[in-house]
């Protein structure tokens, strides 16, 4: 069976063909012509099942177009939340966040879990050992914090992620770097300390960066959303 997985996030699209829970090569597209890119994927091979999670709303016209080019379409966006509910997740979760939690449920069965997603936002979600979703929090991601300081403070420059780790700043730029990164590190350590016996999972664009910043034991899973979509495809076909 041919399965195509597509994740449309805030800044990029990621896709992969899957064999069961095994992902083949992951593809990434960052641009505005998302439907054109999806068309190129569907021209190469018609999937039996296409599972798509999108933080952007998919129009009825685009949904119908995609559905006509695959055997069955499973769409998860703001207007299609039935799949999240089927896994016991609240429908206010973004599709990518929900898919990540589905993956974690499969990867770490019978374990309490704390899931950190480092992207445009920093989301922290909590799963009980029986798979029950306990809730979660959202705060600005690292780059969002850098941009906010530059935008809302008159004399602060726009700073990027630092290459070296400093506890304290010794210049204007390094003060911003250390302030943002240390703030996130303290958040991470505080959440982990509140759930000391939990499995800690990092995902998202800055997951590897912050995994190096903490002394806690963590699992970094870079394609967690796609893995969740692969689990959905398997369950859907059953």
N, C-alpha and C positions, 0 to 999 in steps of 0.2 A: 504494500500500500504506500502511495506517495503522499507525504505530509509536508506542507509548507507552513512555517511559523513566521509571523510578522509582528514586530513591536514598534509602534509609532510613539515616540516620546516627545518631550518638550523641545529637544534640540536635534534629534536625529532619528532615523529609522534603522532598525536592525532586523535582519531576517536570517533564516536558516532552514534548510531541508532537514527532516528528521527521520530516523529509523527507530521507531519506538521512543525510548527516552534518550537515545543517542543522537546528539546534534552533529550534523556535518559542518562544513566550513561556514562560519558566520560572516554575513555580508553587512555592510554599513553604508547608509546614504545620508548625507547632510545637505539639504537643499529644499527648495519650495515645490518642486515638481514631483510630489510624492506619488501621485497616481501614475505618472509617466514611468517612474521607476518600478512600481508594482507591475505595470504592464509588461516591462522587459522581463521580469521574473516569470510571469505567467505565459509569455511567448515561448520560453525555453521548455517548459514542461507543465502539463495540466495536473494539478494536485488532486488526489482523491478527497483530501480534507485540507482546508485552509483555516487556521486559527489566527485571528488578528486581535490584538489588544491595542487600543488607540486612545491617547489622552486628548486627541482632537476628534471632534464629531465627524463621523462619516455620513455624508449625505445619502438620502434614499437612492438617488441616481447612481452614485458610486458603489453603494452596497449592491444594487441590482447588477451593475456591470461586473463586479468581482464575482458575485454568486454565479453568474452565467459562464464563468471561466474556470470553475472548479467543481468537483463532485458535490461537496457540501461546505458551506461557509459557517464558521462559528465566530461571531463578532462580539467583542466586549468593548463597549465605550459607554459614555454617560447615558446613552439612550437604550443600551442593551446590557442590563445588569443581572439577568436571570442566572447566568453561569456563576457569578460570584455568590449569589444567594444559595445556589445548589451546594456550594462548598462551605456553607455556614458563615460567609463573610458579609459584612454590611455593604450596602450598595453605594455608600458615600466614598468608599475607597476608589482611588484611581485604578484603571485596569492594570497598569504595570505593577502597581503595589500589590493588588490582589493576586496577580499571577506569581509574583515572588513568594507570597505566603503559601500558595498552593505547592510550589516547589519545595519550600522548607518543610511543609507537612510530610512530603514524601521522603525527603532526604534524612530527616531526623525524627523518625517516628518515636512516640512515647518519651519525648524529651521536651522540657520547657525551653523555649527559644526566644532570643531577642534579635531582631533583624534590623540592621542599619542600612539605609539606602542613601548613598552619597551622590547627589546629583544637583540639579537646580535648587531643589530643596533637600533638607536632611530629614528623612522620615525614620522614626523608630517605632517598631511594632513588636507586640508581645503575644506569643502563642503558648498556651498551656500544654502539658504533656499529652493530654487527650485530643489535641488539635483545636481546642476552642480558642477563638480570637478574643483576647482580653482587652484590646484597645491599642492606641498608639498616638504618637505626637509628631508634629511637623514644625520645623524651624528653617530659617534660610540656610541654603548650602554655602560652601566656602566662597565660591565666585560671586554668588549673590550678595554676600556680606561685603566683599571687596568693592563691588559696584555700588552698593548702598552708601558706603562711607564716602566714596568719591562724589556721588550724586547729591547727597544731602548735607555734606560738610564743605564749607566754602573753599578751604585751603588744603584739602587732603587729596593726594594724587591717586590715580587708579593703579592698584598693585596686583600682581599675579601671584600664583602659588609659589612660595619660596622653595628653593632647592635644598637649603640647609635648615636645620631645626634650631631655633633659638628660643630660650626661655624668656629673655627680656630683649626689647629693642634698644639699639644704641644709635639710631637715626630715625628720622620721620618714617622712611619706608619700612625699615625693620621693625619699628614699633607697631605699624599696621599689620605686617606679616605675623609677628609674634602674638599680637592681640587676637586676631581672627583664628589662627591655628590653635593657640592655647585654649581659647574659648570652646572650640569644638572638642578638643581633647578632654577638657574638664567635663563637658556634656557626656561624652562617650564613657569616661570612667565612672561618672555618677550613675548613669543608667545601668551599667554592668554591675556596679556595687549593690544596686537595689535588687538585682536578681542574680545572686552569686553562684547559684547552681545551674544556671541556664547555659545552653549552647549559644554562642554569639556568632552571628553571621553578618559579614560585610558584603555589600554589593554596590553597584553604581560606578560612575566614572572615576571617583576619587577613593574607591575602596582600598586599592593597593597602597596608596599614599598614606592613608590614616592607619592601615594595618601596621605600618612601620613606626607609627607614632605612639602606639599603645603597648604596654607591657603585658596586657591581658592576652589570653589564648583565644584566637578567633579563627573562623573559617572564611576565607575570601572566595566567593563564587561569582565570577564575572558575568556569566550569562544566565543569571537566576530567573529573569522574566521569561526567556525563551524556554528554559527547562520547565517552568510552570505551564507554558502553553503546550509543550510536548505532553505533559501529564494530562492536560485537558483533552488533547486530541485522542490519547489512548482511552480515556474514560468515555469520551463521547462515542467512539466507535464501538465500545462494548455495549 
